[in-house]
Amino acid sequence: MKYGELAERVGVSAQAMGQFISGQKDPSLYRLHTIADALGVRVRELFEE
């Protein structure tokens, strides 16, 4: 899934999603849950290597 598509599903701009992914900006807890739901994973899986 591309940043733009994920951003659209989550309800943020592609720029904001890029900042979340690069670590330049931290998403809120609500946004973390929204991202996890969009990806079909649990929040903790977003942090696994």
C-alpha positions as CSV (number, residue, x, y, z in Angstrom):
1,M,0.0,0.0,0.0
2,K,1.3,3.4,-0.9
3,Y,1.6,6.4,1.6
4,G,-1.1,8.3,-0.2
5,E,-3.6,5.4,-0.1
6,L,-2.8,4.7,3.5
7,A,-3.1,8.4,4.4
8,E,-6.5,8.5,2.7
9,R,-7.8,5.5,4.6
10,V,-6.5,7.1,7.9
11,G,-7.8,10.6,7.2
12,V,-4.5,12.5,7.1
13,S,-2.4,14.0,4.3
14,A,0.3,12.0,2.5
15,Q,2.8,14.4,4.0
16,A,1.6,13.7,7.5
17,M,1.8,10.0,6.9
18,G,5.3,10.3,5.6
19,Q,6.3,12.2,8.7
20,F,4.7,9.4,10.9
21,I,6.6,6.7,9.0
22,S,9.9,8.6,9.0
23,G,9.7,9.4,12.7
24,Q,9.6,13.2,12.2
25,K,6.2,13.4,13.8
26,D,4.4,11.1,16.4
27,P,0.8,10.2,15.7
28,S,-1.8,10.3,18.4
29,L,-3.0,7.1,20.0
30,Y,-6.2,7.4,18.1
31,R,-4.3,7.8,14.9
32,L,-2.1,4.8,15.7
33,H,-5.3,2.7,16.1
34,T,-6.6,4.1,12.8
35,I,-3.4,3.2,11.0
36,A,-3.4,-0.3,12.5
37,D,-7.0,-0.9,11.4
38,A,-6.2,0.3,7.9
39,L,-3.3,-2.1,7.7
40,G,-5.3,-5.0,9.4
41,V,-2.8,-5.4,12.2
42,R,-2.7,-4.7,16.0
43,V,-1.0,-1.5,17.2
44,R,1.9,-3.4,18.8
45,E,2.7,-4.9,15.4
46,L,3.4,-1.5,14.1
47,F,6.4,-1.4,16.4
48,E,7.8,-4.9,15.8
49,E,10.9,-5.2,13.7
